[in-house]
Amino acid sequence: MSFVLVAGVIVAGAVAGSLGSLLGIGGGVFLVPFLNAVLGLDFEVARAVSLMTVIATSSAVSAGSAGKNTINLRLGMVLEVASTLGGLLAGLTVERLTEGSLSLIFALVTAVIAVLMVTRLEKRNVLSADTDTGLLGGRFYEAESGREVAYRVKRLPLGLFASFLAGAVSGTLGIGGGILKVPILNAWCGVPLRAAAATSALMIGVTAAASVPLFYARGQVDPLYAAAAVLGVLAGSRAGFWFGGRARAKWLKLLMAIVLAAVSVLYFRKAFL
């Protein structure tokens, strides 16, 4: 790898880390297209490298969120059972899919989630702090409103199913299951965006860790690309975490929708050209 290439991968990792910490989606939604479509790495290698950075993003964001009550450990542990099963299933079956099929799956998933986020721009899911949160709900201080807010978890079976699919998507595409978890937890399960993103950031690292050993055993984890990307992710995660605490949830949702729509267009072209 040349110095320019290393620098490019570090910068790409920083962008991925920023997006991952802002939105709880792992950053692979940017890094996989960059490594695969821009640098020309095989999809399998790009996916495996991205999953390494998902673990780094998860670690950085979880550490930064500690003590703020935005990470819902009880909900995360329940959903992670389904996510890990999905990740393991994908890791064992993904070799049967062609690169064109993977590109089409990527494009469809990102397009659907982009539309979902646009339809939920104004929905915040917060309740007054004295509300009974139930077994899996929670409370946290919301800087946007300047007060403590609460939330209750609704439609848990849907959240479990979405987490299983998210684990499968993560293992198949290397993009971090947060791309499904965050929008669905926010749109249909009653979890505010900041809590959904922080909880997802914790979960995606565990899900990725279930898939990475399988890809490493196949020789698909390139150490040089992975090391450069992880360095960038660690720096970008700090920047994204700082900005995310000051941005309105509405604009974070809009940013997620724009990123997903752009990636969807890129991979629809890749699938059919």
Legacy VTK file of the C-alpha trace (Angstrom):
# vtk DataFile Version 3.0
C-alpha trace
ASCII
DATASET POLYDATA
POINTS 273 float
0.000 0.000 0.000
1.321 3.457 -0.929
1.233 6.397 1.478
-1.555 8.024 -0.538
-3.644 4.869 -0.399
-3.095 4.489 3.341
-4.078 8.127 3.877
-7.185 7.638 1.748
-8.281 4.599 3.759
-7.680 6.462 7.038
-9.796 9.401 5.828
-12.528 7.024 4.665
-12.399 5.329 8.050
-12.745 8.701 9.762
-15.856 9.507 7.730
-17.254 6.037 8.485
-16.498 6.474 12.189
-18.198 9.872 12.250
-21.329 8.506 10.606
-21.270 5.466 12.850
-21.075 7.454 16.076
-23.617 10.021 14.884
-26.240 7.517 13.799
-25.354 4.235 15.492
-25.107 2.420 12.148
-21.467 1.326 12.267
-20.128 3.394 9.360
-19.822 0.417 7.027
-22.559 1.910 4.884
-19.899 4.365 3.691
-16.732 2.287 4.039
-17.885 -0.775 2.072
-18.766 1.268 -1.056
-15.484 3.184 -0.780
-13.308 0.091 -0.500
-15.267 -1.870 -3.095
-16.392 0.702 -5.668
-13.612 3.312 -5.347
-10.514 1.264 -4.453
-11.639 -1.853 -6.300
-11.268 -4.358 -3.459
-13.297 -7.536 -3.731
-16.639 -7.232 -1.975
-15.673 -10.038 0.406
-12.505 -8.222 1.525
-14.290 -4.849 1.813
-17.016 -6.471 3.904
-14.537 -8.156 6.257
-12.456 -4.980 6.741
-15.625 -2.990 7.392
-16.732 -5.407 10.094
-13.403 -4.829 11.856
-14.133 -1.099 11.913
-17.683 -1.744 13.141
-16.166 -3.320 16.257
-13.911 -0.269 16.709
-16.827 2.150 16.269
-18.921 0.205 18.757
-16.150 0.317 21.354
-15.522 4.048 20.922
-19.186 5.089 20.985
-20.082 2.822 23.890
-17.222 4.258 25.940
-18.275 7.817 25.076
-21.923 7.148 25.984
-21.134 5.622 29.374
-22.815 7.465 32.243
-25.329 9.284 30.031
-28.047 6.592 30.251
-28.604 6.625 26.497
-27.431 2.992 26.210
-30.294 0.698 27.218
-28.420 -2.395 28.379
-31.499 -4.468 29.134
-33.046 -3.858 25.737
-29.695 -4.291 24.006
-29.024 -7.668 25.623
-32.473 -8.975 24.681
-32.180 -7.852 21.057
-28.563 -8.967 20.724
-29.552 -12.622 21.077
-31.483 -12.347 17.808
-28.767 -10.221 16.149
-25.990 -12.686 16.950
-28.009 -15.579 15.539
-28.559 -13.574 12.344
-24.862 -12.726 12.098
-23.793 -16.328 12.529
-26.307 -17.507 9.930
-25.042 -14.947 7.429
-21.414 -15.825 8.087
-22.140 -19.483 7.317
-24.272 -18.932 4.186
-22.933 -15.764 2.549
-20.464 -17.636 0.328
-23.406 -18.883 -1.767
-24.354 -15.356 -2.892
-22.854 -13.687 -5.976
-21.411 -10.155 -5.874
-24.323 -8.921 -8.002
-26.815 -10.363 -5.527
-24.977 -8.737 -2.610
-24.995 -5.379 -4.397
-28.738 -5.629 -5.070
-29.480 -6.566 -1.454
-27.383 -3.610 -0.308
-29.237 -1.224 -2.632
-32.712 -2.424 -1.631
-32.017 -2.314 2.108
-30.582 1.205 2.038
-33.411 2.523 -0.189
-36.157 1.201 2.086
-34.528 2.572 5.237
-33.932 5.979 3.614
-37.646 6.307 2.851
-38.523 5.192 6.380
-36.307 7.842 7.964
-37.772 10.655 5.851
-41.298 9.730 6.958
-40.270 9.938 10.640
-38.384 13.252 10.761
-40.656 14.883 13.342
-41.294 11.839 15.559
-39.324 11.976 18.840
-40.873 9.206 21.028
-40.138 10.998 24.305
-42.432 11.023 27.347
-42.329 12.940 30.622
-39.646 11.770 33.062
-42.167 10.471 35.634
-43.723 8.012 33.138
-43.581 4.306 33.999
-41.015 2.971 31.508
-41.864 -0.701 31.927
-39.305 -3.511 31.999
-37.265 -2.482 28.929
-37.823 1.291 28.726
-35.480 3.962 30.036
-34.735 7.559 30.935
-31.958 9.937 29.896
-31.146 13.629 29.851
-32.032 15.119 26.471
-29.875 18.162 25.685
-32.203 19.146 22.848
-35.112 19.825 25.240
-32.970 20.518 28.305
-34.755 17.979 30.498
-34.862 14.336 31.455
-37.167 12.278 29.246
-38.490 8.734 29.357
-39.652 6.161 26.823
-41.419 2.785 26.725
-40.509 -0.031 24.356
-43.367 -1.129 22.099
-43.721 -4.035 19.660
-40.818 -6.055 21.102
-41.421 -9.041 18.737
-40.935 -6.676 15.782
-37.734 -5.420 17.353
-36.466 -8.983 17.771
-37.263 -9.848 14.148
-35.596 -6.637 12.943
-32.530 -7.450 15.062
-32.278 -10.921 13.509
-32.443 -9.368 10.031
-29.933 -6.707 11.100
-27.501 -9.387 12.210
-27.907 -11.153 8.880
-27.421 -7.885 6.969
-24.323 -7.101 9.018
-22.739 -10.471 8.360
-23.722 -10.458 4.695
-22.811 -6.895 3.749
-20.347 -5.808 6.449
-22.216 -2.578 7.081
-23.232 -2.923 10.712
-26.752 -3.990 11.671
-27.544 -0.517 13.017
-28.727 0.404 9.544
-31.871 -1.604 10.350
-31.957 -1.464 14.146
-31.854 2.300 14.605
-34.688 3.201 12.176
-36.961 0.366 13.328
-36.376 0.956 17.046
-37.084 4.636 16.453
-39.986 4.327 14.004
-41.950 1.380 15.396
-40.644 0.409 18.828
-40.963 3.780 20.569
-37.249 4.346 21.286
-35.919 7.927 20.822
-33.239 8.317 18.145
-30.378 9.060 20.551
-31.178 6.051 22.748
-31.678 3.837 19.678
-28.337 4.956 18.194
-26.375 4.481 21.429
-27.928 1.076 22.128
-27.354 0.011 18.526
-23.708 1.121 18.703
-23.179 -1.246 21.616
-24.963 -4.118 19.860
-23.312 -3.876 16.445
-19.877 -4.598 17.892
-21.098 -7.858 19.420
-22.867 -8.823 16.181
-19.770 -8.067 14.081
-17.588 -10.058 16.461
-19.769 -13.100 15.753
-19.021 -12.867 12.008
-15.418 -11.606 11.790
-13.703 -14.849 12.930
-15.378 -16.720 10.064
-14.131 -14.186 7.497
-10.663 -14.101 9.080
-10.418 -17.877 8.836
-11.159 -17.576 5.105
-8.331 -15.060 4.649
-10.689 -12.187 3.782
-9.497 -9.740 6.470
-6.668 -7.683 4.927
-4.527 -6.552 7.925
-3.117 -3.397 6.273
-6.480 -2.069 5.099
-8.093 -3.035 8.404
-5.423 -1.264 10.484
-5.629 1.937 8.423
-9.431 1.961 8.495
-9.595 1.347 12.254
-7.199 4.266 12.916
-9.485 6.548 10.949
-12.604 5.189 12.633
-11.282 5.865 16.126
-10.550 9.507 15.228
-13.813 9.979 13.333
-15.891 8.456 16.112
-14.735 11.120 18.551
-15.616 13.906 16.118
-19.017 12.413 15.323
-19.798 11.866 18.988
-19.034 15.515 19.784
-21.217 16.802 16.952
-24.055 14.349 17.585
-24.555 15.637 21.110
-25.223 19.114 19.737
-27.318 18.369 16.644
-31.107 18.086 16.578
-32.496 14.586 16.145
-34.410 15.740 13.060
-31.209 16.668 11.233
-29.530 13.420 12.232
-32.435 11.496 10.691
-32.216 13.576 7.532
-28.456 12.943 7.328
-29.061 9.212 7.646
-31.655 9.311 4.855
-29.312 11.226 2.511
-26.389 8.873 3.112
-28.549 5.803 2.590
-30.139 7.167 -0.575
-26.736 7.976 -2.107
-25.359 4.526 -1.335
-28.522 2.884 -2.662
-28.158 4.628 -6.023
-24.490 3.614 -6.228
-25.217 -0.055 -5.626
-28.277 -0.228 -7.867
-25.938 0.911 -10.654
-23.343 -1.627 -9.610
-25.907 -4.442 -9.550
-27.235 -3.826 -13.048
-24.200 -2.484 -14.945
LINES 1 274
273 0 1 2 3 4 5 6 7 8 9 10 11 12 13 14 15 16 17 18 19 20 21 22 23 24 25 26 27 28 29 30 31 32 33 34 35 36 37 38 39 40 41 42 43 44 45 46 47 48 49 50 51 52 53 54 55 56 57 58 59 60 61 62 63 64 65 66 67 68 69 70 71 72 73 74 75 76 77 78 79 80 81 82 83 84 85 86 87 88 89 90 91 92 93 94 95 96 97 98 99 100 101 102 103 104 105 106 107 108 109 110 111 112 113 114 115 116 117 118 119 120 121 122 123 124 125 126 127 128 129 130 131 132 133 134 135 136 137 138 139 140 141 142 143 144 145 146 147 148 149 150 151 152 153 154 155 156 157 158 159 160 161 162 163 164 165 166 167 168 169 170 171 172 173 174 175 176 177 178 179 180 181 182 183 184 185 186 187 188 189 190 191 192 193 194 195 196 197 198 199 200 201 202 203 204 205 206 207 208 209 210 211 212 213 214 215 216 217 218 219 220 221 222 223 224 225 226 227 228 229 230 231 232 233 234 235 236 237 238 239 240 241 242 243 244 245 246 247 248 249 250 251 252 253 254 255 256 257 258 259 260 261 262 263 264 265 266 267 268 269 270 271 272
